[in-house]
Amino acid sequence: MKNNHLEVFQNFNYSREDGTYSIWDHQNFITELKLPANYKPLVKLNTVLEEMYSWTEQLSKERLTVLKIIGDAVCANEDQLRRYLSSVMSYSATSSHITFLRNKGFVQRYKCYLDTLIDDNGERKDLGNPAPINLGPAGYILLSYLYSGSFFMPPDAWIDRNADATIQRFVAMNEIRCCFAEKGIAKKWKWYPTIGGQRSYKKPLAVMEIGEDADEVDSRAWFLFERAQLKQNFLGFFKDRLNLYRHLHENNGNIPISDSPDDGQKIVVLSCSTFNIAKVVHEEIGLHKFPFPVWVLIDEWFDTGDIITQAFAAPQKGGNTYELKRLKLNI
């Protein structure tokens, strides 16, 4: 590495190409859990079940669908949740169910701020963005009971100093997940898959399956996602993750992922909010040096309405060097 981590963080510009930053990767991003007035959440299984069984059949079906989508997303903003559910209910219906579930403690929502952005009264300025939402105590209890063995994030996991960055990370990744789902590209998505056949290995953030296993050709591939956040030492994090994948690849001839074939195409995808961050990662680590494809997915190339399949970059040789070049997925 050319510089130590402190020098790297001081000397590089991580902004978008237009000089701005996304709030979902802003170093000054903070959240505040907003509880409803007279909040009395349901916190015991018997009272949670009593509440659920008091709903009509139709309300139960819709509310459980909303709740399961939120649980599966871990943390998503309200716009993403409405898009996830658009095939089964209207945007307004989704928001109405979220409001009801929030009042009972099934879900919880946050306001987002930038710590340095102050209004005329000296108060933190509400950004007015779609609110992040995750499971509350009642929702966690109910889903853990109904879907035993499935992963759901417990609400107390958000009560620590890293909650703001975790909310940023999952909202950013849910935008990726949502965009691929809307295009009909994502076949499967799983948070924290087991790799290397051992639960002791630190898990990737997510894995996504794409492509089809047809009679003539198997076009499937698996994207292993890791996310960079400006609030973390993402260079050291990425180096550790890529070296672990190298170790697994050298020992197995591939990167073994639970519930996927050993001979399937595995691509490590580093999710970065800006191309400037991606360039720093490549300059400091050398993404071409690994025995498996390492791509970068750039938020700023798709979060303004552009097509997500055109938001990737990969190292390509030009003369004696490898530079990150934009690529398009033909899927």
N, C-alpha and C positions, 0 to 999 in steps of 0.2 A: 504494500500500500504506500502511496506517495506521501501521505500526510497522516498525522494521528487524527483520531476522530474529532477532537475539538477543533482542529484547524480546518478539517473538511466542512464541519457544520458552520464555521464562521465565514469561510471563503466562497461558498457557493450560493447562488440564487436559486431558490426552489419554487419560485412563483410560476404561474402559467405564462404562456407566451405573450399574453396581453398585460402582464404585470400583476394580475389579481390572484387571490387564493380561494379555493373552495372552503366553505365552512366545515366540510366533513374531513378536512385535513389541515385545519388552521391551528397553529400553535397556541393561540389565545382562546380557543373554544372551551366553553364551560356549559354545564347543564344544571338545571334546577328541577327536581321532582315536584310536580304540582298536584297536590291532593285535592279532591273535591271538598266542598263545604260539608261540614258534619260527617266527615268520612268515618265509617265504621266497617272495615273490610271483614269478610268472612274468612276465618282462619282455621276452622276445624272441618274435617272431612264430612262429618254428618250434616253440618249446616250448609256446606257447599252442595252436597247432594240434594238436600231438601230444597234449596233454591232452584237447582237445575230441574228437579221433578215438578216444580210448580209452573214451569213454562209450558206453553202449548206445544204440540208436536212440531208445528212449523217454526215457531220461535226457537225451540230447542235445536232444530236442525241448522238454522241460520247462525245462531249464536255460537254453537259448537264449531261450525265451519270457520267463523271469524277467529275464534279463540285458537283453533288448531293452526291456522295460517300464521297467527302471531307467534305461537309457540315454535313453529317450524322456522320462522324467520329469525328468531332470537331477539332481534331489535330492528324494527323497520319504521320508517316514517309513514304518516297517514296516507300520503299520496301513493307510496308503493303498495300499501295494503289495499287501497281501493283498486289499483291496477291488477294486483294478484287476484282479486275477487270479482273483477268486472264481468267475467263470463257467467257468474251465478247470481249477482245482485248489483243494483245500481250503486253509484258512488255515495249517494245520500243515505241509502240503506246501510252501507258499511259504516259510515260515520255515526249513524244513529245507534247501531249495535255497539260500537266502540264506546260511545258515551254511557250507555246502560252498563256495560261490563266494567267500565272504569269506576262508576259509582258504587259497585258492589265489591270492588277489590280484585276483580278477575284480571284486569290489565292496569297498567300505569303509564302515564305520559309525562313528558318533560318539556320545559321551555329551554331554548338555546340562546346563548349570548356569546359575544366576544368580550373578554375581560377588559379590553382597552376601549371599547365602544360605549360611550356615555351620552345620555340625553341631556337636555338643557337643565334638568333638575338634579343632575349628578347621579342619576340612577343608571344601571345597566340597561342598554337599549334592546328591547325584544326584537329579534331578527325577523319574526313573522313568518318563518319557514314552516313547512309541514312538520308537526310535532313527532319526535321519536316515541315509539310505543313498545313496551315489552310486557311480559307476564307479571301480574301482581300475585300476592299470596294465594288468593282463591283460585286463580287460573292455573298456577303451578300445581296446587294440590289436586285439582280436578283432572288435568291432563296427565299427571304422573299416575293417577289412579286408573284412568280410562285407557292409557297407552303405556302400560308398564313395560319397562325395558327400553323405551325411546328416550332420547336426550332432550331435556328441556332445561333452560337456564333458571336456577332458583332466584327469586327476587332479592335475597340478601347478598347475592354475588355482585350487585350493582352498587352496594354501599361501601365503596372503598375509593382510594385516591385515584385509581386508574379508570373509574367508571366513564369519565368524559371521553377518553381515548377509545374505550371499548365501544361506546355508543357510536362514535365516529366510524370506527372500523366496520361495525355490522351494518350501519346504514349505507356506507359506501359499497360494501360487498353485496347488499341486497339490491342495489341499483344494477349491479352487474347481473346478478341472478334474475332479476325482473326483466331486464332487457333481453337476455337470452331466452327466457320463457316466452316473452311476447313474440319473438321471432320464430318460435317453435324449434329452437336449436338444442336447448338443454333437454337431455333425455332423463338424467338423474342428477340430483344434487345432494351432497351429504356434508354436514359440518364435522370437522375433526375426525376424519377417517383413520383407522388403524393402519400403520404402514410397517413393512418389514416383518409382519407376522408377530410382532411383539408390542404389547401395550405400553412398554417402558419407553419406547421411542416417542419423542415429542411429536405431536400430530400436526399435519398441515391444517390451515384454517378451513379449507373446504376442498372437495373434489367434485368436478362436473364431468359427466359423460356426454359426448356428442357423437353423431354419426349413426350408421345403421349396419347391422350384420346381415347383409343380403346374401342370396345364393351365389352371386357372381363375385362379390367383393365384400370384405369386412372393412368398412370405413370408420369404425369406431376409434375414438381417442379419449384419453382422460386428462383433464387439465387439473393439476395440483396448484391451488392458489395459496400464495402468501401475500400479505398486505404490508406496505410501508406506511408508517405514520410519523409525521414530523416530531411528535412528542416522544418518540423512542429513538434509540440508536439503531436506525434501520439498516445501516451498513453492516454493523456487527451482527445483527439479527439475520440478514440475508446470507452473509458468509457462513454462519453456523448452519443454517437450513440447507444451503446448497452443498456444503461439505458432508452433511448427513446423507443427502440424496446420492452424492458421489460414492460414499461408503456402501450404501445399499445396492447401488448399481454395479459396483465392482464385485460385490459378493454374490449377487443374484443374476447379473446380466440384464436387470431391469429394476424398476422401483416397485416392489410389491405393495399393492393397495388392497385392503380387504374388499371382498365382493367384486373384484375385477380380475380378468384373466392375466396371467403372468406375461403373455406375449403381446398384450395390447400396447398401443402407442401411448407413452406417458410424456406429457409436456409440462414442465414447471412454468407457471405463469406468475410473474411478480406484478402485483397490482400497485400502481403508483398514481398519485393524483395529477402529476404534471410530467411533461417530457423532460423538463430540467432535472427533476429528481431521477428519472430513468437514466439520463445521460451520466449523472454522478455515479449511480450504481454501477453502470457498465465500465466507466473509467476507473473506478476504484477496485472492482472485483474481477472484471473480464468475463462477461457472460458466455463468451465463445469457448472458454477453457474446459467446459464440463462435457462428459460423455453422453449427454442427453440434451434435447432442445430446451433452451431457456428463453422464453418470450417475456415481453412486458406489455401490460394492458394499461392504457393511459386514460384516466378519467376525463381530462380536458378535451380529448378527441371524440367523446361520445356523450358527455353529460349536457350538451346544449342541443340535443336532438339529432346529432349525426349517427350513422349506423355503427353499432358496436363491433361488427365484424371488420370494420376498417380502422379500428382503434388500437391495433397491435403493432409492436415493433420487435425486431429481432436483430442480433448481430450479423452483419454481412461483410464479407471480405472486400476491401477495396485497396489494391496495392499490397502494402505490407501491414496494413492495420485492419481492424474490425470496427465498423461503426454501426450504431443502431439505425436501422432503416425501417420505415413504415411498411407493413405488409397487410394484405387483405385475405381474409379467410374465404375460401371458395366453398361455402356450405350453405 
